[in-house]
Amino acid sequence: MRWMEKLKPEAMMRYGRTMHLPKLYVDNKKLDGFLEHFINNNNCANSLCVNDILEEGQTAPNACAHCSTWAKKVISYDEAEVAQWKELCATVLQSLEDGSIYYDA
């Protein structure tokens, strides 16, 4: 039996909807100057990216928030749409963790 045959149809549909990512808009005009940081201060190898390493509110002497700061300025999205998508993803993840995505064995 193939693994997909073990999934409940409604669970497969929910899983499939997670692939429909929320719409994001990047205002390219607001990106003017973004690359200057990398051209003038190429210190990524010696920095901690706040997106990859640090939790919300944590700081470090060599922390860099350049990309995340710019992202907040140039990316816009519908917060309700993102919240709905995140809730769907959490539901799918929970069904994977508790096994409810599968037919009873």
C-alpha positions in Angstrom: 0.0 0.0 0.0 1.4 3.4 -1.0 1.6 5.9 1.9 -0.9 8.3 0.3 -3.5 5.6 0.4 -3.3 5.6 4.2 -4.3 9.3 4.3 -7.9 10.3 4.9 -9.3 12.3 1.9 -10.2 15.3 4.0 -6.7 15.3 5.5 -5.2 15.2 2.1 -7.3 18.2 1.0 -6.2 20.2 4.1 -2.6 19.2 3.5 -2.9 20.3 -0.2 -4.3 23.7 0.9 -1.1 24.4 2.8 0.6 24.7 -0.5 -1.5 27.8 -1.4 0.7 30.3 0.3 -0.7 33.7 1.4 -0.1 36.5 -1.2 2.8 38.7 -0.4 3.6 42.0 -2.1 7.2 43.3 -2.3 7.5 47.0 -3.2 10.7 47.0 -5.2 10.8 50.8 -5.2 11.4 50.6 -1.4 14.5 48.4 -1.8 16.7 51.2 -3.0 19.7 51.1 -0.8 19.3 47.6 0.6 22.4 46.2 -1.0 24.6 49.1 0.2 25.0 47.3 3.6 26.5 44.3 1.9 28.7 46.3 -0.4 30.1 48.5 2.4 29.9 46.3 5.5 30.0 42.7 4.3 30.1 41.3 7.8 27.5 38.5 7.4 30.2 35.8 8.2 30.8 37.5 11.6 27.2 38.3 12.5 24.3 36.5 13.9 21.2 36.9 11.8 18.3 37.8 14.0 16.0 35.7 11.9 18.1 32.5 12.1 19.6 32.5 15.5 17.9 34.8 18.0 14.4 34.4 19.4 12.1 37.4 19.6 13.5 40.0 22.1 17.0 38.4 22.4 20.0 40.5 21.6 23.7 39.8 20.9 26.6 42.1 20.4 27.1 40.9 16.8 23.4 40.6 15.9 22.4 41.9 12.5 18.8 42.8 11.7 19.4 44.4 8.4 17.4 42.0 6.3 14.4 41.7 8.7 14.3 45.5 9.1 14.1 46.0 5.4 11.6 43.2 5.0 9.2 44.9 7.4 9.5 48.0 5.2 9.0 46.5 1.8 6.7 43.4 2.2 3.0 43.7 2.8 0.3 41.1 3.2 -3.2 40.5 4.4 -2.7 39.6 8.1 -6.0 37.7 8.3 -5.0 35.6 5.3 -1.7 34.8 6.9 -3.3 34.0 10.2 -5.8 31.7 8.5 -3.0 29.9 6.6 -0.9 29.5 9.8 -3.9 28.0 11.6 -4.4 25.6 8.7 -0.7 24.6 8.9 -0.9 24.1 12.6 -4.0 21.8 12.2 -2.2 19.7 9.6 0.9 19.5 11.7 -1.2 18.4 14.7 -2.9 15.7 12.7 0.5 14.4 11.6 1.7 14.4 15.2 -1.4 12.7 16.7 -1.9 10.3 13.7 -5.4 11.6 12.9 -4.4 12.3 9.3 -4.3 8.5 8.7 -7.1 5.9 8.4 -7.3 3.8 11.5 -4.8 0.9 11.2 
